[in-house]
């Protein structure tokens, strides 16, 4: 498994650890002029859960892949936290912010993979 695929797995498990929902991985590798190779989008039900998901992602990626995010933005209000892992961007939303920004639609020409929710 290459480093990026391992990182995607660690990110997904970090999201699931805090019961993040509706995980979508957008594969941008076949699209020209993108800022990264993959987008990971998910949601939590409250600002507290959005923050917990982002913290869990960071913990999983540091412990397992030994990779820290290059940057994290949005932690203050926690309606949308963006995490930059260089070739992977992670977006953790509240449902209404996710619906408003609709990132999956922006990347409609990407290969989208839906990860089933763990219940």
N, CA, C and O atoms as CSV, one atom per row, in Angstrom:
chain,resi,resn,atom,element,x,y,z
A,1,UNK,N,N,0.852,-1.184,0.000
A,1,UNK,CA,C,0.000,0.000,0.000
A,1,UNK,C,C,0.896,1.244,0.000
A,1,UNK,O,O,1.800,1.358,0.827
A,2,UNK,N,N,0.646,2.169,-0.921
A,2,UNK,CA,C,1.506,3.354,-0.947
A,2,UNK,C,C,1.143,4.313,0.191
A,2,UNK,O,O,0.114,4.154,0.848
A,3,UNK,N,N,2.003,5.306,0.410
A,3,UNK,CA,C,1.845,6.217,1.543
A,3,UNK,C,C,0.529,6.981,1.507
A,3,UNK,O,O,-0.098,7.184,2.547
A,4,UNK,N,N,0.105,7.405,0.320
A,4,UNK,CA,C,-1.139,8.175,0.219
A,4,UNK,C,C,-2.341,7.305,0.547
A,4,UNK,O,O,-3.252,7.752,1.245
A,5,UNK,N,N,-2.362,6.064,0.053
A,5,UNK,CA,C,-3.478,5.157,0.360
A,5,UNK,C,C,-3.522,4.858,1.860
A,5,UNK,O,O,-4.602,4.785,2.446
A,6,UNK,N,N,-2.362,4.686,2.476
A,6,UNK,CA,C,-2.281,4.448,3.929
A,6,UNK,C,C,-2.812,5.664,4.680
A,6,UNK,O,O,-3.563,5.526,5.646
A,7,UNK,N,N,-2.419,6.860,4.231
A,7,UNK,CA,C,-2.897,8.092,4.858
A,7,UNK,C,C,-4.419,8.195,4.741
A,7,UNK,O,O,-5.086,8.554,5.711
A,8,UNK,N,N,-4.973,7.887,3.570
A,8,UNK,CA,C,-6.427,7.921,3.386
A,8,UNK,C,C,-7.124,6.954,4.342
A,8,UNK,O,O,-8.169,7.280,4.906
A,9,UNK,N,N,-6.551,5.779,4.522
A,9,UNK,CA,C,-7.122,4.791,5.443
A,9,UNK,C,C,-7.082,5.317,6.878
A,9,UNK,O,O,-8.063,5.192,7.611
A,10,UNK,N,N,-5.961,5.902,7.280
A,10,UNK,CA,C,-5.833,6.447,8.637
A,10,UNK,C,C,-6.811,7.598,8.858
A,10,UNK,O,O,-7.409,7.704,9.929
A,11,UNK,N,N,-6.978,8.457,7.858
A,11,UNK,CA,C,-7.927,9.568,7.951
A,11,UNK,C,C,-9.343,9.021,8.120
A,11,UNK,O,O,-10.093,9.484,8.980
A,12,UNK,N,N,-9.704,8.036,7.298
A,12,UNK,CA,C,-11.042,7.434,7.370
A,12,UNK,C,C,-11.295,6.814,8.738
A,12,UNK,O,O,-12.367,6.994,9.318
A,13,UNK,N,N,-10.316,6.090,9.250
A,13,UNK,CA,C,-10.478,5.463,10.565
A,13,UNK,C,C,-10.565,6.510,11.675
A,13,UNK,O,O,-11.291,6.325,12.651
A,14,UNK,N,N,-9.824,7.610,11.524
A,14,UNK,CA,C,-9.916,8.699,12.494
A,14,UNK,C,C,-11.308,9.319,12.510
A,14,UNK,O,O,-11.832,9.661,13.570
A,15,UNK,N,N,-11.901,9.461,11.332
A,15,UNK,CA,C,-13.271,9.993,11.229
A,15,UNK,C,C,-14.250,9.020,11.892
A,15,UNK,O,O,-15.090,9.422,12.698
A,16,UNK,N,N,-14.131,7.751,11.547
A,16,UNK,CA,C,-15.055,6.742,12.072
A,16,UNK,C,C,-14.926,6.574,13.581
A,16,UNK,O,O,-15.907,6.262,14.255
A,17,UNK,N,N,-13.729,6.777,14.116
A,17,UNK,CA,C,-13.496,6.656,15.556
A,17,UNK,C,C,-14.410,7.605,16.343
A,17,UNK,O,O,-14.842,7.277,17.448
A,18,UNK,N,N,-14.701,8.774,15.776
A,18,UNK,CA,C,-15.558,9.768,16.438
A,18,UNK,C,C,-16.936,9.843,15.795
A,18,UNK,O,O,-17.637,10.847,15.916
A,19,UNK,N,N,-17.313,8.769,15.112
A,19,UNK,CA,C,-18.642,8.623,14.517
A,19,UNK,C,C,-18.971,9.685,13.473
A,19,UNK,O,O,-20.123,10.100,13.343
A,20,UNK,N,N,-17.950,10.124,12.727
A,20,UNK,CA,C,-18.193,11.009,11.592
A,20,UNK,C,C,-19.015,10.276,10.547
A,20,UNK,O,O,-18.893,9.060,10.399
A,21,UNK,N,N,-19.844,11.001,9.826
A,21,UNK,CA,C,-20.792,10.390,8.898
A,21,UNK,C,C,-20.575,10.865,7.465
A,21,UNK,O,O,-19.895,11.858,7.208
A,22,UNK,N,N,-21.183,10.115,6.538
A,22,UNK,CA,C,-21.227,10.450,5.112
A,22,UNK,C,C,-19.844,10.813,4.567
A,22,UNK,O,O,-19.640,11.883,3.994
A,23,UNK,N,N,-18.904,9.890,4.765
A,23,UNK,CA,C,-17.534,10.091,4.292
A,23,UNK,C,C,-17.495,9.879,2.781
A,23,UNK,O,O,-17.953,8.857,2.272
A,24,UNK,N,N,-16.943,10.856,2.080
A,24,UNK,CA,C,-16.751,10.752,0.635
A,24,UNK,C,C,-15.290,11.053,0.337
A,24,UNK,O,O,-14.740,12.049,0.809
A,25,UNK,N,N,-14.661,10.173,-0.460
A,25,UNK,CA,C,-13.293,10.408,-0.917
A,25,UNK,C,C,-13.370,10.733,-2.405
A,25,UNK,O,O,-13.866,9.939,-3.204
A,26,UNK,N,N,-12.871,11.914,-2.759
A,26,UNK,CA,C,-12.836,12.334,-4.162
A,26,UNK,C,C,-11.420,12.127,-4.679
A,26,UNK,O,O,-10.472,12.727,-4.173
A,27,UNK,N,N,-11.282,11.277,-5.690
A,27,UNK,CA,C,-9.994,10.995,-6.316
A,27,UNK,C,C,-9.790,12.001,-7.454
A,27,UNK,O,O,-10.472,11.947,-8.477
A,28,UNK,N,N,-8.846,12.909,-7.257
A,28,UNK,CA,C,-8.597,13.989,-8.218
A,28,UNK,C,C,-7.375,13.711,-9.092
A,28,UNK,O,O,-6.930,14.590,-9.831
A,29,UNK,N,N,-6.834,12.501,-9.013
A,29,UNK,CA,C,-5.563,12.216,-9.687
A,29,UNK,C,C,-5.644,12.322,-11.202
A,29,UNK,O,O,-4.627,12.564,-11.852
A,30,UNK,N,N,-6.830,12.147,-11.782
A,30,UNK,CA,C,-6.963,12.244,-13.239
A,30,UNK,C,C,-7.439,13.613,-13.709
A,30,UNK,O,O,-7.755,13.795,-14.885
A,31,UNK,N,N,-7.490,14.579,-12.787
A,31,UNK,CA,C,-7.949,15.924,-13.130
A,31,UNK,C,C,-6.747,16.867,-13.105
A,31,UNK,O,O,-5.980,16.872,-12.143
A,32,UNK,N,N,-6.585,17.652,-14.148
A,32,UNK,CA,C,-5.455,18.576,-14.238
A,32,UNK,C,C,-5.641,19.771,-13.304
A,32,UNK,O,O,-6.763,20.159,-12.980
A,33,UNK,N,N,-4.524,20.338,-12.885
A,33,UNK,CA,C,-4.491,21.596,-12.130
A,33,UNK,C,C,-5.286,21.564,-10.825
A,33,UNK,O,O,-6.000,22.516,-10.512
A,34,UNK,N,N,-5.168,20.484,-10.068
A,34,UNK,CA,C,-5.796,20.442,-8.749
A,34,UNK,C,C,-4.734,20.711,-7.690
A,34,UNK,O,O,-3.542,20.509,-7.923
A,35,UNK,N,N,-5.182,21.170,-6.522
A,35,UNK,CA,C,-4.234,21.496,-5.454
A,35,UNK,C,C,-3.759,20.265,-4.698
A,35,UNK,O,O,-2.792,20.337,-3.939
A,36,UNK,N,N,-4.435,19.128,-4.902
A,36,UNK,CA,C,-4.069,17.899,-4.207
A,36,UNK,C,C,-4.558,16.699,-5.009
A,36,UNK,O,O,-5.209,16.858,-6.042
A,37,UNK,N,N,-4.244,15.508,-4.534
A,37,UNK,CA,C,-4.663,14.279,-5.214
A,37,UNK,C,C,-6.026,13.781,-4.746
A,37,UNK,O,O,-6.771,13.178,-5.518
A,38,UNK,N,N,-6.350,14.034,-3.480
A,38,UNK,CA,C,-7.600,13.532,-2.904
A,38,UNK,C,C,-8.236,14.581,-2.000
A,38,UNK,O,O,-7.544,15.346,-1.328
A,39,UNK,N,N,-9.563,14.603,-1.998
A,39,UNK,CA,C,-10.365,15.343,-1.036
A,39,UNK,C,C,-11.093,14.299,-0.205
A,39,UNK,O,O,-11.620,13.330,-0.751
A,40,UNK,N,N,-11.130,14.484,1.097
A,40,UNK,CA,C,-11.959,13.651,1.963
A,40,UNK,C,C,-12.950,14.601,2.632
A,40,UNK,O,O,-12.557,15.594,3.245
A,41,UNK,N,N,-14.237,14.285,2.508
A,41,UNK,CA,C,-15.287,15.127,3.067
A,41,UNK,C,C,-16.134,14.278,3.996
A,41,UNK,O,O,-16.475,13.139,3.675
A,42,UNK,N,N,-16.479,14.848,5.171
A,42,UNK,CA,C,-17.347,14.139,6.113
A,42,UNK,C,C,-18.077,15.168,6.948
A,42,UNK,O,O,-17.890,16.373,6.773
A,43,UNK,N,N,-18.915,14.685,7.862
A,43,UNK,CA,C,-19.629,15.620,8.716
A,43,UNK,C,C,-19.823,15.076,10.115
A,43,UNK,O,O,-19.827,13.869,10.355
A,44,UNK,N,N,-19.986,16.035,11.040
A,44,UNK,CA,C,-20.356,15.746,12.420
A,44,UNK,C,C,-21.612,16.536,12.739
A,44,UNK,O,O,-21.961,17.466,12.011
A,45,UNK,N,N,-22.292,16.180,13.815
A,45,UNK,CA,C,-23.595,16.774,14.116
A,45,UNK,C,C,-23.544,18.044,14.954
A,45,UNK,O,O,-24.557,18.733,15.082
A,46,UNK,N,N,-22.383,18.371,15.529
A,46,UNK,CA,C,-22.264,19.563,16.371
A,46,UNK,C,C,-20.838,20.098,16.232
A,46,UNK,O,O,-19.937,19.366,15.822
A,47,UNK,N,N,-20.634,21.375,16.574
A,47,UNK,CA,C,-19.254,21.893,16.549
A,47,UNK,C,C,-18.304,21.055,17.408
A,47,UNK,O,O,-17.146,20.858,17.039
A,48,UNK,N,N,-18.783,20.565,18.541
A,48,UNK,CA,C,-17.940,19.738,19.412
A,48,UNK,C,C,-17.532,18.450,18.691
A,48,UNK,O,O,-16.376,18.037,18.770
A,49,UNK,N,N,-18.474,17.817,17.992
A,49,UNK,CA,C,-18.149,16.587,17.268
A,49,UNK,C,C,-17.230,16.878,16.082
A,49,UNK,O,O,-16.319,16.095,15.812
A,50,UNK,N,N,-17.446,17.982,15.373
A,50,UNK,CA,C,-16.570,18.359,14.258
A,50,UNK,C,C,-15.135,18.515,14.768
A,50,UNK,O,O,-14.194,18.028,14.141
A,51,UNK,N,N,-14.970,19.195,15.907
A,51,UNK,CA,C,-13.635,19.352,16.503
A,51,UNK,C,C,-13.040,18.015,16.911
A,51,UNK,O,O,-11.855,17.763,16.690
A,52,UNK,N,N,-13.864,17.157,17.509
A,52,UNK,CA,C,-13.386,15.836,17.956
A,52,UNK,C,C,-12.946,14.988,16.766
A,52,UNK,O,O,-11.949,14.270,16.848
A,53,UNK,N,N,-13.688,15.069,15.658
A,53,UNK,CA,C,-13.317,14.320,14.455
A,53,UNK,C,C,-11.967,14.807,13.935
A,53,UNK,O,O,-11.096,13.996,13.619
A,54,UNK,N,N,-11.787,16.122,13.846
A,54,UNK,CA,C,-10.519,16.678,13.361
A,54,UNK,C,C,-9.360,16.260,14.266
A,54,UNK,O,O,-8.288,15.901,13.777
A,55,UNK,N,N,-9.572,16.305,15.584
A,55,UNK,CA,C,-8.523,15.885,16.527
A,55,UNK,C,C,-8.199,14.402,16.346
A,55,UNK,O,O,-7.036,14.003,16.396
A,56,UNK,N,N,-9.226,13.600,16.137
A,56,UNK,CA,C,-9.028,12.160,15.947
A,56,UNK,C,C,-8.253,11.870,14.666
A,56,UNK,O,O,-7.363,11.019,14.652
A,57,UNK,N,N,-8.592,12.582,13.590
A,57,UNK,CA,C,-7.859,12.421,12.333
A,57,UNK,C,C,-6.380,12.721,12.561
A,57,UNK,O,O,-5.506,11.963,12.139
A,58,UNK,N,N,-6.116,13.836,13.234
A,58,UNK,CA,C,-4.724,14.223,13.490
A,58,UNK,C,C,-4.001,13.162,14.322
A,58,UNK,O,O,-2.860,12.811,14.023
A,59,UNK,N,N,-4.662,12.652,15.365
A,59,UNK,CA,C,-4.062,11.604,16.200
A,59,UNK,C,C,-3.743,10.354,15.380
A,59,UNK,O,O,-2.645,9.806,15.477
A,60,UNK,N,N,-4.713,9.904,14.567
A,60,UNK,CA,C,-4.515,8.690,13.768
A,60,UNK,C,C,-3.380,8.866,12.762
A,60,UNK,O,O,-2.564,7.960,12.590
A,61,UNK,N,N,-3.319,10.017,12.097
A,61,UNK,CA,C,-2.293,10.198,11.065
A,61,UNK,C,C,-0.902,10.346,11.671
A,61,UNK,O,O,0.077,9.885,11.084
A,62,UNK,N,N,-0.802,10.977,12.830
A,62,UNK,CA,C,0.506,11.122,13.477
A,62,UNK,C,C,0.988,9.762,13.995
A,62,UNK,O,O,2.139,9.383,13.779
A,63,UNK,N,N,0.095,9.030,14.683
A,63,UNK,CA,C,0.494,7.756,15.295
A,63,UNK,C,C,0.764,6.666,14.264
A,63,UNK,O,O,1.685,5.867,14.430
A,64,UNK,N,N,-0.035,6.630,13.203
A,64,UNK,CA,C,0.056,5.506,12.275
A,64,UNK,C,C,0.887,5.801,11.029
A,64,UNK,O,O,1.695,4.971,10.611
A,65,UNK,N,N,0.697,6.958,10.444
A,65,UNK,CA,C,1.439,7.292,9.214
A,65,UNK,C,C,2.629,8.199,9.485
A,65,UNK,O,O,3.445,8.447,8.598
A,66,UNK,N,N,2.724,8.694,10.720
A,66,UNK,CA,C,3.789,9.626,11.111
A,66,UNK,C,C,3.746,10.888,10.243
A,66,UNK,O,O,4.780,11.432,9.855
A,67,UNK,N,N,2.519,11.339,9.950
A,67,UNK,CA,C,2.315,12.527,9.120
A,67,UNK,C,C,1.462,13.519,9.897
A,67,UNK,O,O,0.394,13.179,10.409
A,68,UNK,N,N,1.958,14.759,9.975
A,68,UNK,CA,C,1.184,15.841,10.586
A,68,UNK,C,C,0.581,16.684,9.475
A,68,UNK,O,O,1.164,16.799,8.397
A,69,UNK,N,N,-0.592,17.280,9.728
A,69,UNK,CA,C,-1.135,18.177,8.714
A,69,UNK,C,C,-0.235,19.394,8.535
A,69,UNK,O,O,0.353,19.894,9.494
A,70,UNK,N,N,-0.136,19.862,7.293
A,70,UNK,CA,C,0.636,21.069,6.992
A,70,UNK,C,C,-0.052,22.269,7.623
A,70,UNK,O,O,0.602,23.202,8.088
A,71,UNK,N,N,-1.382,22.231,7.633
A,71,UNK,CA,C,-2.157,23.304,8.232
A,71,UNK,C,C,-3.562,22.839,8.553
A,71,UNK,O,O,-4.086,21.910,7.938
A,72,UNK,N,N,-4.169,23.511,9.540
A,72,UNK,CA,C,-5.564,23.244,9.920
A,72,UNK,C,C,-6.235,24.599,10.060
A,72,UNK,O,O,-5.687,25.505,10.689
A,73,UNK,N,N,-7.419,24.742,9.476
A,73,UNK,CA,C,-8.145,26.002,9.561
A,73,UNK,C,C,-9.589,25.727,9.946
A,73,UNK,O,O,-10.148,24.693,9.578
A,74,UNK,N,N,-10.195,26.649,10.686
A,74,UNK,CA,C,-11.603,26.557,11.029
A,74,UNK,C,C,-11.887,26.007,12.404
A,74,UNK,O,O,-13.045,25.756,12.739
A,75,UNK,N,N,-10.854,25.812,13.215
A,75,UNK,CA,C,-11.062,25.197,14.527
A,75,UNK,C,C,-11.813,26.100,15.503
A,75,UNK,O,O,-12.443,25.608,16.440
A,76,UNK,N,N,-11.754,27.412,15.295
A,76,UNK,CA,C,-12.379,28.318,16.256
A,76,UNK,C,C,-13.893,28.137,16.295
A,76,UNK,O,O,-14.465,27.975,17.373
A,77,UNK,N,N,-14.559,28.163,15.123
A,77,UNK,CA,C,-16.022,28.025,15.153
A,77,UNK,C,C,-16.484,26.607,14.834
A,77,UNK,O,O,-17.631,26.258,15.116
A,78,UNK,N,N,-15.617,25.790,14.255
A,78,UNK,CA,C,-15.871,24.361,14.018
A,78,UNK,C,C,-17.159,24.076,13.242
A,78,UNK,O,O,-17.853,23.099,13.520
A,79,UNK,N,N,-17.477,24.942,12.259
A,79,UNK,CA,C,-18.571,24.611,11.347
A,79,UNK,C,C,-17.994,23.920,10.112
A,79,UNK,O,O,-18.668,23.130,9.451
A,80,UNK,N,N,-16.730,24.238,9.817
A,80,UNK,CA,C,-16.008,23.612,8.700
A,80,UNK,C,C,-14.524,23.657,9.054
A,80,UNK,O,O,-13.923,24.731,9.089
A,81,UNK,N,N,-13.948,22.515,9.311
A,81,UNK,CA,C,-12.513,22.435,9.586
A,81,UNK,C,C,-11.844,21.812,8.368
A,81,UNK,O,O,-12.208,20.720,7.931
A,82,UNK,N,N,-10.855,22.528,7.827
A,82,UNK,CA,C,-10.078,22.032,6.688
A,82,UNK,C,C,-8.696,21.635,7.190
A,82,UNK,O,O,-8.048,22.376,7.929
A,83,UNK,N,N,-8.257,20.444,6.769
A,83,UNK,CA,C,-6.951,19.926,7.171
A,83,UNK,C,C,-6.148,19.635,5.910
A,83,UNK,O,O,-6.597,18.904,5.028
A,84,UNK,N,N,-4.961,20.212,5.838
A,84,UNK,CA,C,-4.118,20.100,4.644
A,84,UNK,C,C,-2.996,19.104,4.903
A,84,UNK,O,O,-2.110,19.341,5.724
A,85,UNK,N,N,-3.051,17.983,4.187
A,85,UNK,CA,C,-1.987,16.977,4.246
A,85,UNK,C,C,-1.205,16.961,2.931
A,85,UNK,O,O,-0.739,15.906,2.499
A,86,UNK,N,N,-1.061,18.115,2.300
A,86,UNK,CA,C,-0.357,18.286,1.030
A,86,UNK,C,C,-1.087,17.602,-0.124
A,86,UNK,O,O,-1.760,18.281,-0.900
A,87,UNK,N,N,-0.976,16.287,-0.260
A,87,UNK,CA,C,-1.659,15.623,-1.371
A,87,UNK,C,C,-3.068,15.155,-1.012
A,87,UNK,O,O,-3.782,14.625,-1.862
A,88,UNK,N,N,-3.472,15.351,0.255
A,88,UNK,CA,C,-4.839,15.041,0.696
A,88,UNK,C,C,-5.381,16.232,1.486
A,88,UNK,O,O,-4.734,16.711,2.417
A,89,UNK,N,N,-6.573,16.709,1.110
A,89,UNK,CA,C,-7.269,17.745,1.865
A,89,UNK,C,C,-8.472,17.108,2.535
A,89,UNK,O,O,-9.241,16.393,1.893
A,90,UNK,N,N,-8.635,17.367,3.831
A,90,UNK,CA,C,-9.751,16.809,4.588
A,90,UNK,C,C,-10.671,17.952,4.997
A,90,UNK,O,O,-10.214,18.993,5.471
A,91,UNK,N,N,-11.975,17.747,4.809
A,91,UNK,CA,C,-12.979,18.749,5.166
A,91,UNK,C,C,-13.991,18.104,6.097
A,91,UNK,O,O,-14.668,17.146,5.725
A,92,UNK,N,N,-14.090,18.643,7.325
A,92,UNK,CA,C,-15.043,18.149,8.315
A,92,UNK,C,C,-16.074,19.257,8.519
A,92,UNK,O,O,-15.742,20.353,8.970
A,93,UNK,N,N,-17.315,18.959,8.185
A,93,UNK,CA,C,-18.378,19.959,8.176
A,93,UNK,C,C,-19.473,19.672,9.196
A,93,UNK,O,O,-19.661,18.534,9.627
A,94,UNK,N,N,-20.198,20.738,9.576
A,94,UNK,CA,C,-21.545,20.576,10.098
A,94,UNK,C,C,-22.439,20.337,8.882
A,94,UNK,O,O,-22.117,20.819,7.796
A,95,UNK,N,N,-23.555,19.606,9.025
A,95,UNK,CA,C,-24.387,19.275,7.859
A,95,UNK,C,C,-24.824,20.488,7.033
A,95,UNK,O,O,-24.788,20.432,5.804
A,96,UNK,N,N,-25.236,21.584,7.682
A,96,UNK,CA,C,-25.716,22.739,6.923
A,96,UNK,C,C,-24.588,23.432,6.146
A,96,UNK,O,O,-24.815,23.936,5.047
A,97,UNK,N,N,-23.389,23.459,6.706
A,97,UNK,CA,C,-22.238,24.043,5.993
A,97,UNK,C,C,-21.844,23.144,4.818
A,97,UNK,O,O,-21.506,23.633,3.741
A,98,UNK,N,N,-21.890,21.856,5.030
A,98,UNK,CA,C,-21.555,20.920,3.950
A,98,UNK,C,C,-22.531,21.084,2.784
A,98,UNK,O,O,-22.128,21.116,1.621
A,99,UNK,N,N,-23.808,21.186,3.111
A,99,UNK,CA,C,-24.822,21.356,2.077
A,99,UNK,C,C,-24.612,22.680,1.329
A,99,UNK,O,O,-24.745,22.737,0.107
A,100,UNK,N,N,-24.286,23.735,2.069
A,100,UNK,CA,C,-24.095,25.057,1.468
A,100,UNK,C,C,-22.902,25.068,0.506
A,100,UNK,O,O,-23.023,25.554,-0.619
A,101,UNK,N,N,-21.763,24.542,0.934
A,101,UNK,CA,C,-20.553,24.586,0.100
A,101,UNK,C,C,-20.523,23.495,-0.966
A,101,UNK,O,O,-19.932,23.682,-2.029
A,102,UNK,N,N,-21.153,22.362,-0.689
A,102,UNK,CA,C,-21.359,21.296,-1.671
A,102,UNK,C,C,-20.086,20.945,-2.459
A,102,UNK,O,O,-20.093,20.937,-3.690
A,103,UNK,N,N,-19.005,20.659,-1.742
A,103,UNK,CA,C,-17.716,20.372,-2.378
A,103,UNK,C,C,-17.770,19.177,-3.318
A,103,UNK,O,O,-17.103,19.164,-4.352
A,104,UNK,N,N,-18.564,18.176,-2.959
A,104,UNK,CA,C,-18.649,17.004,-3.830
A,104,UNK,C,C,-19.150,17.398,-5.225
A,104,UNK,O,O,-18.708,16.843,-6.230
A,105,UNK,N,N,-20.075,18.360,-5.272
A,105,UNK,CA,C,-20.604,18.810,-6.569
A,105,UNK,C,C,-19.527,19.551,-7.369
A,105,UNK,O,O,-19.457,19.426,-8.591
A,106,UNK,N,N,-18.689,20.324,-6.667
A,106,UNK,CA,C,-17.606,21.052,-7.348
A,106,UNK,C,C,-16.650,20.096,-8.049
A,106,UNK,O,O,-16.094,20.411,-9.101
A,107,UNK,N,N,-16.470,18.930,-7.451
A,107,UNK,CA,C,-15.559,17.934,-8.011
A,107,UNK,C,C,-16.339,16.783,-8.633
A,107,UNK,O,O,-15.941,15.623,-8.520
A,108,UNK,N,N,-17.445,17.103,-9.288
A,108,UNK,CA,C,-18.322,16.070,-9.853
A,108,UNK,C,C,-17.610,15.198,-10.881
A,108,UNK,O,O,-18.002,14.049,-11.084
A,109,UNK,N,N,-16.574,15.718,-11.532
A,109,UNK,CA,C,-15.841,14.922,-12.520
A,109,UNK,C,C,-14.771,14.034,-11.878
A,109,UNK,O,O,-14.078,13.294,-12.576
A,110,UNK,N,N,-14.639,14.105,-10.566
A,110,UNK,CA,C,-13.711,13.225,-9.845
A,110,UNK,C,C,-14.388,11.884,-9.601
A,110,UNK,O,O,-15.615,11.778,-9.627
A,111,UNK,N,N,-13.564,10.855,-9.362
A,111,UNK,CA,C,-14.108,9.556,-8.972
A,111,UNK,C,C,-14.438,9.645,-7.486
A,111,UNK,O,O,-13.544,9.817,-6.657
A,112,UNK,N,N,-15.730,9.526,-7.148
A,112,UNK,CA,C,-16.167,9.647,-5.760
A,112,UNK,C,C,-16.387,8.270,-5.152
A,112,UNK,O,O,-17.031,7.410,-5.753
A,113,UNK,N,N,-15.846,8.069,-3.955
A,113,UNK,CA,C,-16.043,6.821,-3.216
A,113,UNK,C,C,-16.767,7.159,-1.919
A,113,UNK,O,O,-16.275,7.949,-1.114
A,114,UNK,N,N,-17.932,6.559,-1.721
A,114,UNK,CA,C,-18.694,6.749,-0.483
A,114,UNK,C,C,-18.316,5.639,0.499
A,114,UNK,O,O,-18.380,4.455,0.168
A,115,UNK,N,N,-17.926,6.035,1.699
A,115,UNK,CA,C,-17.564,5.072,2.744
A,115,UNK,C,C,-18.808,4.882,3.617
A,115,UNK,O,O,-19.336,5.860,4.146
A,116,UNK,N,N,-19.286,3.641,3.778
A,116,UNK,CA,C,-20.490,3.416,4.583
A,116,UNK,C,C,-20.302,3.887,6.035
A,116,UNK,O,O,-19.229,3.730,6.618
A,117,UNK,N,N,-21.356,4.460,6.597
A,117,UNK,CA,C,-21.312,4.875,8.003
A,117,UNK,C,C,-21.210,3.642,8.887
A,117,UNK,O,O,-21.790,2.598,8.589
A,118,UNK,N,N,-20.459,3.778,9.985
A,118,UNK,CA,C,-20.420,2.725,11.004
A,118,UNK,C,C,-21.467,3.074,12.044
A,118,UNK,O,O,-21.465,4.181,12.583
A,119,UNK,N,N,-22.356,2.145,12.328
A,119,UNK,CA,C,-23.391,2.425,13.342
A,119,UNK,C,C,-23.371,1.396,14.445
A,119,UNK,O,O,-24.170,1.475,15.378
